[in-house]
Amino acid sequence: MKVCLSSFKVFWQRHKIKFSTSLIALLFWLFCLPNQLFLEPTSTVVTSSDNILIGARIAEDGQWRFPQMDSVPKRFKQSILLFEDEYFYKHPGFNPISIFNAIKHNLTQNTRRGGSTITQQVIRLSRKNKKRTYLEKFIEICMATRLEFRYSKDEILRLHASHTPYGGNVVGLETAAWRYFGVPAHELSWGQSATLAVLPNAPSLIFPGRNEEGLLKKRNRLLKKLWDKNQIDQTTYELAIAEPLPKKPLPLPNIAPHLTERIKKEHPGERIRTSVDRFLQQQANRIAQRHFNRLKSNEIHNLAILVLDVKTREVLSYVGNSPSGKQHGNYVDIITRNRSTGSTLKPFLFASLLHEGQLLPNTLVTDIPTVINGYNPKNFNKKHAGAVPASRALSRSLNVPAVRLLRSYGLQKFYNKLHKMNLNSLSKPVDYYGLSLILGGAESSLWDVTKTYASAASTVNHFVKNSSTYRTYEFAEPSYLANAKIDFGESQFETSILNAGAIYHTLNAMKEVNRPEGDENWEFFDSSKQIAWKTGTSFGFKDAWAVGVTPDYAIGVWAGNADGEGRPGLTGITAAAPILFDVLDALPKSDWFPEPYDDLVELETCADSGHRASIFCREIKKELQPINGTKSSPCPYHHQVFLDVTETYQVNSDCYPLEDMVAKNWFVLPPVMEYYYTSSNPSYKTPPTFLTNCSNLESHLMEFIFPKKNEEILIPKDLGTSSTQVIFKLAHQQSGSEVYWYLDDAYVGMTTSFHELILDVKPDDYQLTAVDGEGNRIQQRVSIRLASKG
């Protein structure tokens, strides 16, 4: 043991300098390579679903430097190897023969020749092309051999192709392919590949368009070499040398600029493959351009289009704004901006009422002048129908029925329901919005509204195709990422949001012509493709919406001005709907939604009222209704009336023999509803008047139209008189009836048939009384006040 130690000490004394030097050299070699060779920022690159470039944004250092390539195209690979490093797959990172030949050439010739391998070039690029000295060359060789141990040959080739400069601020093969030839790298021809292989080698030729003769000779020599080495055949060679050289750099594709900007913020410096259908995106761009030209004549300068795949919830097309120019804010991504929702939330209220059984699809809903705590909603055409089927109120976007239905459903409950649908833009307390929530009092983005429509449509699809189940997170966030795995949650048999039957009937109602009353432009939107769609128009004509769904696609359209300026005629039906239908025509045709039989039940409904049938309904229909429709109330409008034998008058036991009475079932609306309903429903018949001396005190034949109960009448100041004229209106079920009017028990006039009375009154509180010829009486307090100057 002592002998061994003594021998080692002698060896160490003799060779410690060599050993230490070798150890230091080994450590230097092991750690000479940084963990990451290239730290320069990269461009944000966006590709379509078929992986073709649709947009890019320059790197932070002002260079067009795409993220590292996944693979090097075969043509370019053969070209660069033959031109730069024919023995690339055989050497350990440096080629001694090439280095010796380069030194010999440089010593004997006036021109300089490099002997660097592709691996050494990668090291030089990573070291920012430091001054070429023998020391630097030695360092490059050390790092190159170390690089060969860390990466495979193909990985090194990818590093070289991704970081080679191609002139100006163009870095990397993929960038150069797009900038100089307008194609992705894997589509480069042999002539184009050879051009890009020789281009970085000659500093004087590094910018296409200059010294073309020299560049052409270099390219053609390489093509000849490829032919001589049997990499290409004669025909390919002849075609390749006939290809023209690139001129000035081409602009990069930019067919989804707002999506590209969004991705730059959310995924800076990354290559993102999106779900965008490139051909659909181009069609949507053309549609946007065409309709921008149409709308700008009315000083409407902005629009946006979003198309989602209903099944996958992926973005198929993303037009964030119109090509209007910076002066009109075309840089603003409207898709993500909150705007007044108009009437776009009405379908979700309709579906919520069906879901809970508070309504059937064709139930008559009230459409009369309405004041609720000072809030006075009005229909688009300022008219009233008295009573209208709920589905028709939805398809024609009637405001008054929507507000009344929201009040009956519950404002807070509906607000909570919207949050369950992931409509997160409703960030303020419910009292902030009030009942105007359903008419555009809230704000949301085209992204959120369209995704909610898509989720509702998907609920029906999934229910039918997956054993009558729902997903816990059906109202999930969409994605613009290709092949995104969106988490829709787990399957379950119940849902707390909207059941399939309710949504299915809502979609059927929306399939009908969707238009404001009195607007005939709907005729232009009759399409052979079925779609459930809804328009919306915000107060002041600032926002126009059109949103529609098929079983496969959800389309959202917004039109208006980014700065919020309203324009006359800026409505959903005129500004946004034509865009929606043009986009629909660009999409493949879809079948209609499958009927969710397991969530429907056959019910007997009243043909006149749409309610669940009562024993007094005259005509009964059997229909498949949402399953909770069994909870809905029976028809309140059909009553049994008793007539005399001639069926001319109503009678009762006080004035007519029981055995002579004729019982009839009669459809009778309350007086105010009837007042407006008869004008658009000439077939409606009021019950006959009562026979003389017959009592009808239990009948509610009259109702005040104006003023409504608890409504305060405001009259202007400074009219120069101590009193002003006020109109009083009343509805009476019996045509030809006479009504006598009283203010504070003072008789003020009589009306016949058409019951409107104009009176000169002073500001004060009054008791308004109306008495008909049969002695029926109604009363209510009336408050008349002077309006304040402010």
PADRENNU-322071 format. One record per residue (C-alpha): x, y negated, z negated; residue in three letters. Coordinates in steps of 0.2 Angstrom, whole numbers, padded with zeros to 4 digits, always signed. Each point is the difference from the previous one (the first is absolute). Example, Ala and Ser with C-alpha at 12.3 -4.5 7.8 and 13.67 -1.06 7.14 Angstrom:
2
+0062+0022-0039ALA +0006-0017+0003SER 
***
This chain:
790
+0000+0000+0000MET +0014-0012-0005LYS +0009+0004+0017VAL -0016-0004+0010CYS -0002-0017-0009LEU +0018-0004+0003SER -0001+0004+0018SER -0015-0011+0002PHE +0008-0014-0008LYS +0015+0001+0012VAL -0012+0001+0015PHE -0010-0015-0007TRP +0016-0010-0002GLN +0006+0004+0018ARG -0017-0002+0009HIS -0010-0012-0011LYS +0001-0015+0012ILE -0006+0011+0014LYS -0013+0008-0010PHE -0007-0016-0007SER +0001-0008+0018THR -0010+0015+0007SER -0013-0001-0014LEU -0002-0019+0002ILE -0002+0004+0019ALA -0013+0013-0003LEU -0010-0011-0012LEU +0001-0014+0013PHE -0006+0012+0013TRP -0014+0007-0011LEU -0006-0017-0005PHE +0004-0011+0015CYS -0017+0001+0007LEU -0014-0011-0008PRO -0016+0009-0004ASN -0009-0010+0013GLN +0010-0005+0016LEU -0012-0014+0006PHE -0008-0012-0011LEU -0007-0013+0013GLU -0018-0003+0000PRO -0011+0008+0013THR -0014-0006+0010SER -0018+0005-0004THR -0006+0012+0014VAL -0018+0005+0003VAL -0005+0014+0012THR -0017+0006+0005SER -0007+0017-0003SER +0010+0007+0015ASP +0016-0007-0008ASN +0001-0014+0013ILE +0006-0017-0005LEU -0014-0013-0002ILE +0008-0013-0011GLY +0016-0005-0009ALA +0007-0014-0010ARG +0018-0005-0001ILE +0012+0004-0014ALA +0003-0012-0014GLU +0018-0004+0008ASP -0008-0005+0016GLY +0005+0016+0009GLN -0011+0012+0010TRP +0006+0016-0009ARG -0013+0014-0001PHE +0001+0013-0014PRO +0011+0015+0003GLN -0006+0011+0014MET -0006+0018-0004ASP +0009+0007+0016SER +0010-0005+0014VAL -0008+0003+0017PRO +0008+0013+0011LYS +0005-0011+0015ARG +0008-0013-0011PHE +0009+0013-0010LYS +0008+0008+0016GLN +0004-0017+0006SER +0008-0007-0016ILE +0010+0016-0003LEU +0007+0000+0018LEU +0004-0018-0001PHE +0007-0002-0018GLU +0004+0016-0007ASP +0000+0016+0010GLU +0007+0011-0014TYR -0012-0007-0013PHE -0006+0017-0006TYR +0018+0007-0001LYS +0011-0013-0009HIS +0000-0003-0019PRO -0004-0018+0001GLY +0015-0006+0010PHE +0008+0006+0016ASN +0019+0000-0001PRO +0002+0002+0019ILE -0012-0015+0003SER +0010-0010-0012ILE +0017+0004+0008PHE -0006-0004+0017ASN -0007-0017-0006ALA +0016-0004-0008ILE +0010+0005+0015LYS -0012-0010+0011HIS +0001-0016-0011ASN +0019+0001+0000LEU +0002+0001+0019THR -0015-0009+0007GLN -0007-0018-0001ASN -0017+0006-0005THR -0005+0007-0017ARG -0008+0017-0001ARG -0009+0007-0016GLY +0002+0018-0006GLY -0014+0000-0013SER -0012+0014-0001THR -0019-0003-0003ILE +0003+0004-0018THR +0013-0013-0001GLN -0011-0013+0008GLN -0013+0003-0013VAL +0013-0004-0013ILE +0005-0015+0009ARG -0018-0006+0002LEU -0003+0003-0019SER +0016-0010-0004ARG -0007-0015+0011LYS +0013+0002+0013ASN +0015-0005-0010LYS +0016-0006+0009LYS +0009+0015+0009ARG +0016+0004-0009THR +0009+0016-0003TYR -0005+0000-0018LEU -0018-0003+0005GLU +0002+0014+0012LYS +0006+0012-0014PHE -0014-0005-0011ILE -0012+0003+0014GLU +0007+0018+0003ILE -0001+0004-0018CYS -0018-0006-0002MET -0004+0009+0017ALA +0006+0017-0006THR -0010-0003-0017ARG -0015-0005+0010LEU +0001+0017+0010GLU -0001+0009-0017PHE -0015-0009-0006ARG -0011+0000+0016TYR -0003+0011+0015SER +0006-0005+0017LYS -0018-0004+0005ASP -0002-0011-0015GLU +0015-0009+0004ILE -0006-0002+0018LEU -0016-0008-0007ARG +0010-0012-0010LEU +0010-0005+0015HIS -0016-0002+0011ALA -0009-0010-0014SER +0013-0013-0004HIS +0009-0003+0016THR -0002-0019+0006PRO -0007-0002+0017TYR +0003-0019+0002GLY -0008-0015-0007GLY -0010+0005-0016ASN -0004+0017+0007VAL +0006+0014-0010VAL -0003+0019+0002GLY -0005+0011+0015LEU -0019-0001-0004GLU +0000-0019-0001THR +0011-0001+0016ALA -0012+0012+0010ALA -0015-0011-0004TRP +0009-0017+0002ARG +0008+0005+0017TYR -0011+0012+0008PHE -0017-0001-0010GLY -0001+0018-0004VAL +0004+0011-0015PRO +0017+0008+0000ALA -0006+0018+0003HIS -0008-0006+0016GLU +0016-0008+0007LEU +0005+0006+0017SER +0018+0007+0005TRP +0004-0017+0007GLY -0006-0010-0015GLN +0008+0012-0012SER +0017-0002+0009ALA -0002-0019+0000THR -0003+0000-0019LEU +0015+0012-0002ALA +0012-0011+0008VAL -0007-0017-0005LEU +0008-0002-0018PRO +0017+0005+0007ASN +0003-0016+0010ALA -0001-0016-0010PRO -0001-0010+0016SER -0015+0010+0006LEU -0009+0001-0016ILE -0014-0011+0005PHE -0010+0006+0015PRO -0003-0012+0014GLY +0019-0005-0001ARG +0014+0008+0010ASN -0012+0013+0008GLU +0013+0006+0012GLU +0012+0006-0014GLY -0014+0008-0010LEU -0007+0008+0016LEU +0017+0008+0004LYS +0002+0007-0018LYS -0017+0007+0000ARG +0002+0008+0017ASN +0017+0008-0005ARG -0009+0008-0015LEU -0014+0006+0011LEU +0013+0008+0012LYS +0009+0008-0014LYS -0017+0007-0006LEU -0003+0007+0017TRP +0018+0007+0001ASP -0002+0009-0017LYS -0017+0007+0006ASN -0010-0009-0013GLN -0011-0007+0014ILE -0003+0006+0018ASP +0003-0010+0016GLN -0018-0006+0002THR +0000-0006-0018THR +0016-0009+0003TYR -0006-0009+0015GLU -0016-0005-0008LEU +0010-0006-0015ALA +0013-0011+0009ILE -0015-0008+0010ALA -0008-0006-0017GLU +0002-0019-0003PRO +0009-0007-0015LEU -0009-0009-0013PRO -0002-0019+0000LYS -0004-0011-0015LYS -0006+0009-0015PRO -0019+0004+0000LEU -0012-0005-0014PRO -0004+0014-0012LEU -0018+0007+0001PRO -0012-0009-0012ASN -0017+0007+0003ILE -0005+0000-0018ALA +0008-0016-0007PRO -0010-0002-0016HIS +0002+0018-0005LEU +0019-0001+0003THR +0001-0015-0011GLU -0010+0009-0013ARG +0012+0015+0001ILE +0015-0012-0001LYS -0007-0006-0017LYS -0005+0017-0007GLU +0015+0011+0008HIS +0014-0013+0004PRO +0014+0007+0011GLY -0008+0017+0002GLU -0005+0010+0016ARG -0019+0003-0003ILE -0010+0011+0011ARG -0018-0005+0000THR -0016+0008+0004SER -0004-0014+0013VAL -0006+0007+0017ASP +0011-0010+0012ARG -0013+0001+0014PHE -0014-0005-0011LEU +0010-0014-0007GLN +0004-0007+0017GLN -0019+0001+0005GLN -0004-0009-0016ALA +0012-0013+0004ASN -0008-0003+0017ARG -0017-0001-0008ILE +0006-0013-0013ALA +0008-0010+0014GLN -0016+0000+0010ARG -0011-0004-0014HIS +0011-0014-0006PHE -0001-0008+0017ASN -0019+0001-0002ARG -0001-0006-0018LEU +0013-0015+0001LYS -0013-0009+0011SER -0010-0002-0016ASN +0016-0005-0010GLU +0001+0018-0008ILE +0018+0004+0000HIS +0003+0016-0010ASN -0006+0018-0001LEU +0005+0017-0006ALA -0003+0018+0004ILE +0003+0015-0011LEU -0003+0018+0006VAL +0001+0015-0013LEU -0001+0018+0002ASP -0015+0005-0011VAL +0007+0018-0003LYS +0018-0004-0005THR -0003-0019-0004ARG +0015-0004+0010GLU +0002-0017+0010VAL -0002+0003+0019LEU +0000-0018+0005SER +0005-0016-0009TYR -0003-0017+0008VAL +0003-0013-0014GLY -0004-0015+0010ASN -0003-0007+0017SER +0014-0008+0012PRO -0006-0017-0005SER +0017-0008-0003GLY +0008-0007-0016LYS -0011-0015+0000GLN -0015+0011-0004HIS +0009+0011-0013GLY +0002+0015+0012ASN +0014+0006-0012TYR -0013+0003-0014VAL -0005+0019-0002ASP -0018-0002-0002ILE -0002+0019-0003ILE +0007-0002-0018THR -0008-0017-0004ARG -0016-0002-0010ASN -0014-0008+0008ARG -0019-0002-0004SER -0008+0017+0003THR -0016-0007+0008GLY -0013+0014+0001SER +0013+0014+0001THR -0004+0007-0017LEU -0018+0003+0003LYS +0001+0018+0006PRO +0008+0005-0017PHE -0014-0008-0009LEU -0013+0009+0011PHE +0010+0017-0003ALA +0001-0003-0019SER -0019-0002-0001LEU -0003+0016+0010LEU +0013+0009-0010HIS -0009-0004-0016GLU -0017+0003+0007GLY -0006-0018-0002GLN -0004-0001+0018LEU -0004+0010+0015LEU +0007-0005+0017PRO -0016-0007+0007ASN -0008-0006-0016THR -0007-0018+0002LEU +0010-0013-0008VAL -0006-0018-0004THR +0005-0014+0012ASP -0008-0016-0006ILE +0006-0017-0006PRO +0010+0004-0015THR +0008-0011-0014VAL +0010+0009-0014ILE +0007-0011-0014ASN +0002-0014+0013GLY +0008+0011+0013TYR -0010-0001+0016ASN +0006+0013+0013PRO -0006-0002+0018LYS +0000+0011+0015ASN +0011-0004+0015PHE -0016-0006+0011ASN -0008-0008-0015LYS -0015+0011+0002LYS -0008+0013-0011HIS -0009+0016+0004ALA -0009+0003-0016GLY +0004+0018-0001ALA +0013+0010+0011VAL +0007+0018-0001PRO +0016+0000-0010ALA +0009+0008+0015SER -0006-0014+0011ARG +0005-0013-0012ALA +0018+0007+0000LEU +0001+0002+0019SER -0006-0018+0002ARG +0010-0006-0014SER -0014-0009-0009LEU +0007-0010-0015ASN -0016-0002-0011VAL -0004+0019-0002PRO +0019+0003-0003ALA +0000-0013-0015VAL -0016+0007-0007ARG +0006+0018+0001LEU +0017-0005-0008LEU -0010-0008-0014ARG -0011+0016-0002SER +0016+0012+0001TYR +0010-0011-0012GLY +0014-0012+0004LEU +0012+0007-0013GLN -0003+0018+0005LYS +0003-0004+0019PHE +0016-0009-0005TYR +0006+0015-0009ASN -0005+0011+0014LYS +0011-0010+0012LEU +0015+0001-0011HIS -0003+0019+0000LYS +0001-0001+0019MET +0018-0008-0003ASN -0006-0017+0006LEU +0014-0008-0010ASN -0002-0018+0007SER -0015-0003-0012LEU +0012-0007-0013SER -0012-0012-0009LYS -0013+0004-0013PRO -0017+0005+0007VAL -0008-0017-0006ASP +0011-0009+0011TYR -0008+0008+0016TYR -0018+0001-0006GLY -0013+0006+0012LEU +0009-0008+0015SER +0013+0014-0001LEU -0011+0010+0012ILE +0000-0015+0013LEU +0018-0004+0000GLY +0003-0008-0017GLY +0014+0012-0002ALA +0016+0001+0010GLU +0009+0015+0007SER +0012+0004+0013SER -0003+0009+0017LEU +0012+0014-0007TRP -0011+0003-0015ASP -0017-0002+0008VAL +0005+0012+0015THR +0007+0013-0012LYS -0016+0000-0010THR -0010+0003+0015TYR +0012+0014+0005ALA -0001+0008-0017SER -0019+0000+0000ALA +0000+0008+0018ALA +0013+0013-0006SER -0011+0005-0015THR -0013+0007+0012VAL +0013+0009+0011ASN +0008+0008-0015HIS -0017+0005-0009PHE -0006+0009+0016VAL +0016+0009+0004LYS +0006+0005-0017ASN -0014+0009-0009SER -0010-0015-0005SER +0014-0007-0011THR +0007-0018-0003TYR +0018-0006-0003ARG +0004-0009-0016THR +0010-0013+0009TYR -0009-0001+0017GLU +0001-0019+0000PHE +0019+0001+0001ALA +0012-0013+0007GLU +0003+0001+0018PRO +0018+0002+0007SER +0010-0006+0015TYR +0013+0013-0002LEU +0000+0015+0012ALA -0005+0016-0008ASN -0004-0008-0016ALA -0006+0012-0013LYS -0014-0010-0008ILE -0006+0007-0017ASP -0019+0002+0001PHE -0001+0008-0016GLY -0008+0017-0005GLU -0017+0007+0006SER -0015-0001-0010GLN -0019+0003+0002PHE -0006-0017-0007GLU +0005-0018+0004THR -0002-0016-0010SER +0002-0011+0014ILE -0011+0004+0015LEU -0008+0017+0005ASN +0001+0006+0018ALA -0019-0001+0003GLY -0001-0018-0005ALA +0015-0005+0011ILE -0007+0010+0015TYR -0016-0009-0001HIS +0009-0016-0001THR +0010+0004+0015LEU -0015+0004+0009ASN -0008-0017-0004ALA +0016-0008+0006MET +0000+0009+0016LYS -0015-0010+0005GLU +0002-0017+0008VAL +0009-0011-0013ASN -0005-0018+0003ARG -0007-0015-0009PRO -0018-0003+0003GLU -0003-0010+0016GLY +0017+0002+0007ASP -0001+0009+0017GLU +0018+0002+0004ASN -0001+0018-0007TRP -0005+0005+0017GLU +0018-0001+0006PHE +0005+0013-0014PHE -0010+0015+0006ASP +0013+0013+0001SER +0000+0018+0006SER +0011+0004-0015LYS -0009+0001-0017GLN +0007-0010-0014ILE -0007-0006-0017ALA +0005-0018-0001TRP -0003-0016-0009LYS +0003-0018+0003THR +0003-0014-0013GLY +0001-0019+0001THR +0006-0011-0015SER -0008-0016-0006PHE +0005-0014+0011GLY +0004+0011+0015PHE +0018+0002-0006LYS +0001+0019+0002ASP -0007+0012+0012ALA +0001+0019-0003TRP -0004+0016+0009ALA +0004+0017-0008VAL -0006+0017+0007GLY +0003+0018-0003VAL -0001+0016+0010THR +0004+0017-0007PRO +0018-0002+0006ASP +0004-0019+0000TYR -0003-0015-0010ALA +0001-0017+0009ILE +0002-0017-0009GLY -0001-0017+0009VAL +0001-0017-0007TRP +0000-0017+0009ALA +0001-0017-0005GLY +0013-0013-0004ASN +0015+0004-0012ALA -0001-0017-0008ASP -0019+0003-0005GLY -0007-0013+0012GLU -0018+0005+0004GLY -0007-0001+0018ARG -0018+0000+0006PRO -0004+0017+0008GLY +0013+0009-0010LEU -0010+0015-0004THR +0003+0018-0002GLY -0012+0004+0015ILE +0008-0012+0012THR +0018-0001-0005ALA +0005+0016-0008ALA -0013+0013+0007ALA +0006-0001+0019PRO +0018+0004-0006ILE -0006+0015-0010LEU -0009+0008+0015PHE +0015-0003+0011ASP +0011+0009-0012VAL -0013+0014-0002LEU +0000+0002+0019ASP +0019+0002-0001ALA -0002+0015-0012LEU -0005+0018+0004PRO -0018+0004-0002LYS -0006+0007-0016SER -0015+0011-0005ASP -0012-0007-0013TRP +0002+0004-0018PHE -0005+0018-0005PRO -0016+0000-0011GLU +0004+0004-0018PRO -0015+0012-0003TYR +0006+0006-0017ASP -0002-0018-0006ASP -0017-0003+0008LEU -0017+0005-0006VAL -0016+0000+0010GLU -0012-0013-0007LEU -0018-0006+0005GLU +0001-0018+0004THR -0012-0013+0004CYS +0000-0005+0018ALA -0005-0018-0004ASP +0011-0004-0015SER +0014+0012+0001GLY -0002+0004-0018HIS -0003+0017-0007ARG -0018+0004+0005ALA -0013-0003-0013SER -0018+0009+0000ILE -0007-0016+0009PHE +0012-0001+0015CYS -0009+0001+0016ARG +0014+0008+0011GLU +0013+0011-0008ILE +0017+0006+0008LYS +0012+0014-0006LYS +0018-0006+0001GLU +0017+0005-0006LEU +0005-0013-0013GLN +0015-0003-0012PRO -0002+0013-0014ILE -0003-0013-0013ASN -0015-0006+0010GLY -0011+0010-0011THR +0003-0012-0013LYS -0007-0015+0010SER -0017-0008-0004SER -0016+0005+0010PRO -0008-0012+0012CYS -0006-0015-0010PRO -0009-0008+0015TYR -0014+0013+0004HIS -0016-0002-0010HIS -0017+0008+0001GLN -0013-0013+0004VAL -0019+0002+0000PHE -0010-0007+0014LEU -0019-0001+0004ASP -0008+0012+0012VAL +0004-0011+0014THR +0018-0002-0005GLU -0001-0018+0001THR +0002-0006-0018TYR +0009+0006-0015GLN -0012+0005-0014VAL +0001+0007-0018ASN -0012+0007-0012SER -0006-0017-0006ASP -0008-0004+0016CYS -0003+0016+0010TYR -0007+0018-0002PRO +0014+0012-0004LEU -0007+0013+0012GLU +0000-0012+0015ASP +0019-0005-0003MET +0012+0005+0014VAL +0018+0003-0007ALA +0014-0005+0011LYS +0019+0000-0002ASN +0007-0017+0004TRP +0018-0007+0003PHE +0000-0016-0011VAL +0015-0011-0002LEU +0002-0013-0014PRO -0007-0017+0006PRO +0017-0009+0004VAL +0007+0015+0008MET -0016+0002+0010GLU +0001-0018+0005TYR +0016+0002+0009TYR -0002+0018+0006TYR -0016-0003+0010THR +0009-0012+0011SER +0011+0013+0007SER -0011+0015-0002ASN -0017-0003+0008PRO -0006+0017-0003SER +0000-0003-0019TYR -0018-0002-0006LYS -0005-0008-0016THR -0014+0008-0010PRO -0018-0006+0003PRO -0006-0014-0011THR -0011+0005-0015PHE -0019+0000+0003LEU -0009-0015-0008THR -0003+0002-0019ASN +0014+0014-0001CYS +0013-0003-0013SER +0018+0001+0005ASN +0008-0007-0015LEU +0013+0014-0001GLU +0006-0004+0017SER +0016-0010+0002HIS -0004-0009+0016LEU +0010-0016-0002MET +0018-0005-0003GLU +0009-0016+0001PHE +0014-0001+0014ILE +0006-0017-0005PHE +0005-0005-0013PRO +0005+0017-0007LYS -0001+0003-0018LYS +0012-0010-0011ASN +0006-0009+0016GLU +0004-0018-0002GLU -0005-0012+0014ILE +0013-0014+0003LEU -0005-0016+0009ILE +0013-0013+0006PRO +0002-0016-0009LYS -0001-0017+0008ASP -0014+0003+0012LEU -0008-0016-0004GLY -0016+0007-0007THR -0005+0007-0017SER -0006+0016+0007SER +0004+0012+0014THR -0008+0014+0010GLN +0001+0018-0006VAL -0006+0015+0010ILE -0009+0014-0010PHE -0002+0017+0008LYS -0010+0015-0004LEU -0004+0017+0007ALA -0017+0008+0000HIS -0004+0018+0005GLN -0017-0004+0007GLN +0000-0009+0016SER -0012-0015+0002GLY +0000-0002-0019SER -0002-0017-0008GLU +0011-0006-0014VAL -0002-0015-0011TYR +0015-0008-0007TRP +0002-0009-0017TYR +0014-0010-0009LEU -0002+0000-0019ASP -0018+0004+0003ASP -0003-0014+0012ALA -0007+0006+0017TYR +0012-0005+0014VAL -0006+0009+0016GLY -0006+0015+0009MET +0008+0011+0013THR -0007+0014+0011THR +0009+0015+0007SER +0017-0009+0002PHE +0004-0006-0018HIS +0012-0014+0000GLU -0004-0016-0009LEU +0010-0017+0001ILE -0001-0011-0015LEU +0007-0017-0006ASP +0007+0004-0017VAL +0011-0009-0013LYS +0014+0009-0009PRO -0007+0009-0015ASP -0006+0017-0006ASP -0017+0006+0006TYR -0011+0015-0002GLN -0004+0006+0018LEU -0016+0010+0002THR -0008+0009+0015ALA -0018+0007+0001VAL -0007+0009+0014ASP -0019+0001+0005GLY -0002+0016-0010GLU +0006-0008-0016GLY +0018+0008+0001ASN +0012-0011-0009ARG +0019-0002-0001ILE +0010-0013-0010GLN +0018-0004-0003GLN +0010-0015-0007ARG +0009-0011+0013VAL +0014-0012-0004SER +0004-0014+0012ILE +0016-0010-0004ARG +0010-0014+0008LEU +0017+0006+0008ALA +0016-0007-0007SER +0010-0012+0010LYS +0016+0011-0002GLY 
***
